[in-house]
Amino acid sequence: MFPLWKAVLSESVLGYISWSLYHALPPMIYYFPLQTLALTGIEVFAVAFFSPIFLTIGPFWRLANNEYVLAFLRLTMVGSLASYHAPNASIRLLILAAGVSSSLLVQTVTWWSGNSLQRFIRIWGFMLGKIMLLVLRIWYTSLNPVWSSQVANTVILTIGFIAAVEQIHSGGDKRKQETNKTGKVIRETASHPHWFLSGIAFGSLMFLTLWIFGEVSLISRWAVSGHPHTGPDPNPYGGTVLFGLAQGLMLSFWSWSSIISFALFLIGLASSAGLLYLHTWSAAVAGNILGVFTMCVWPQLAGRFVSCPHPGKAMSTAMFAYVLELFFCVWCTAYKFVPGGVYIRESSHLLLGFIMLCIGIEFLTGPKKDLSSVFEVKSNQKTFFKRSKNYIKLLLWLLVGVGLLGLGLRYKTYQKKLGQGVPKRDFSAMIWPFRFGYDNEGWSNLEGSANLLNQTGADFITIIESDASKPFIGNHDPTMWLGERLGFYTDFGPSTRDHTWGIMALSRYPIVKSTHHLLPSPEGEIAPAISLTVNFTGKLVDFVVAHFGNEEEDLDRKLQAIAVSNLLKTSSKQVVFLGYITSAPGSRDYTELIKNGNVQDIDSTDRDRWCSYIMYRGVIRLGYARISHAGLSDSEVQMAKFRIPDHVDSYVDNDRIVTDPSQVPEDVHFNPRFGSYKDGHNYVLIHHFHMSTPKYFKRTK
């Protein structure tokens, strides 16, 4: 009894490690073209997913089936988690690629070799490993702990080695009872000859599980809208996604007729369309239903997949579909920087439709059996199969319980942090492009970002390039992470399905209302914007935040400047603009915002700007600062301090610039932790004032 329980647990841990590797490699590859905004050749490391193609060669298959070689591959797979400690991104990428290759070789060999019970537990361990990944990401606020904490990485690495050694030592990698000939590795299994169709379907199912269910917050981010009707917040409503996925796995234990299977597929197809085209709660409900359908078909498609007589061909085909769909997903958003991108820009509907079609064809053909029924179970094994099913169900619901507990504790802590803020007339606002939560060396910068944002003391923050809810960026949620860490109200910005790079707003004070905008972008990538109203303890101030297109897209920037100037013009009398407009001071787009938007530049004497700008109307400027990025991103922080006048129709703005902080009240000062006034760039890797700031503003007597 105990060895069977250990086998289920060990395979689940190893399944979690495999999923972690498959999740980690695409963002690591994407890091390099992110530096140059062009293909770099590093994309070739995606061939790591094609390692099973070697198993189509007889000698390689027999070699991989050798117990010592397989043990080495298992340990390599687990050991590649140590890539987190690599000295630089290039070495980390090499180690990750080796880990992914080893994992897929192990997965192919072990899923097609061994007795029926061993294979049953291995496949279920992979599915439970996915649930384990989601649960751990809940406890680490959407991050995978193995890639976000050195302590967690070391602990998981140790547990992984124990699980791998347990499988090796227990005989899980010894298959003397099985032949090593490729054509006979599935003699205990009902054969399913269509390896190509089955491979495409399985690879598509894997990608769907990564793309939309890589983290429980993703459904909320596909369905999000502006305040006050934002749709379900990922915490706590991510719990319904986790529960739905688990319920789907439970439904898979049933056997269905062809009519019920067809009805289930229609429900899954309708829910995928609902997730794409409905809004807020309706879209979220559709996403939850899609989650139930997705996990419901996992055991059946996996069972038919391992029934194919050509393991190397089947797994290679699956990975071909997986990688092709992953690259298509990149092309949908990054179409301006890739060849042929113009033809598939913003085409997620085609991708999701193709995936559902592939899954549907495989799901609706062949025997309607659960995973255990796919294997020809001998009478003396039926007791062990029944027992293993009970252990699988028990572990599944234990994981769900732990996940829901994590969400509950996080929600309670976050609600305690939220408040109205200290009543005051002065507030500070800042803008920062932080490249999806990765620093200049390719590591997660969220801890450093939280420390920096906290040290600035900013009351309102907009962060550009914030949507990391994509599989090639990491499938995590920086908006939720920073909001919970800082105790700020959040606005995610336009939804993930809108194909923008993202723009978020964080506010120490409640966000009364907000509207998400997709700015005109006929040539380049979709430019996002948000217009918001924040309640500063009874005083309402509007904010408009925007991320314009690239310098090369002249028409886009022209139209975007007109659209944003209209937003500013129609805002209240008190408005602050924080934008990334890729234009010089005095340029056409800058002038459009100033004149037609009826706003003032925070410092019109600062001519050495190109991207980030702060403008305002109806408030009194107090200070302006630029803080170096110190390698945490590729862009500096800009922030400004303002005072809300008592009478918006009769006040006088500060018009005199001073650089000596002693000439203004101490409560107006920026944090001295960033040093003092500095001319020129700060190239030292510490956050420091630079570019002739900080500056303060006084009224001329």
Secondary structure, DSSP 8 states (H G I E B T S, - for coil): -HHHHHHHHHHHHHHHHHHHHHHHHHHHHHHHHHHHTS--SGGGGGGGGGGGGGGGSHHHHHHHHSHHHHHHHHHHHHHGGGGGG-SSHHHHHHHHHHHHHHHHHHHHHHHHSS-HHHHHHHHHHHHHHHHHHHHHHHHTTTS-GGGT-HHHHHHHHHHHHHHHHHHHHTTTT--TTS---GGGTTTTB-----HHHHHHHHHHHHHHHHHTTSSTTHHHHHH---SS-----HHHHHHHHHHHHHHHHHHTTS---HHHHHHHHHHHHHHHHHHHHS-HHHHHHHHHHHHHHHHHHHHHHHHHHTTSS-HHHHHHHHHHHHHHHHHHHHHHHSGGGSTTGGGTTT-HHHHHHHHHHHHHHHHTSS----HHHHB---GGGHHHHHHHHHHHHHHHHHHHHHHHHHHHHHHHHHHHH-------SEEEEEEEE-GGGB-TTSSB-HHHHHHHHHHHT-SEEEEES----STTTTS--HHHHHHHHHT-EEE--S-GGG----EEEEESS-EEEEEEEEE--SSSS-EEEEEEEEEETTEEEEEEEEE---TT-HHHHHHHHHHHHHHHHTS-SSEEEEEE----TTSHHHHIIIIITT-EES-TT----SSEEEEEESSEEEEEEEE--TTSSSS-EEEEEEE--S-TTS-----EEE--GGGS-GGG---GGG-S-B-S---SSS--B-SSB-EEEE---
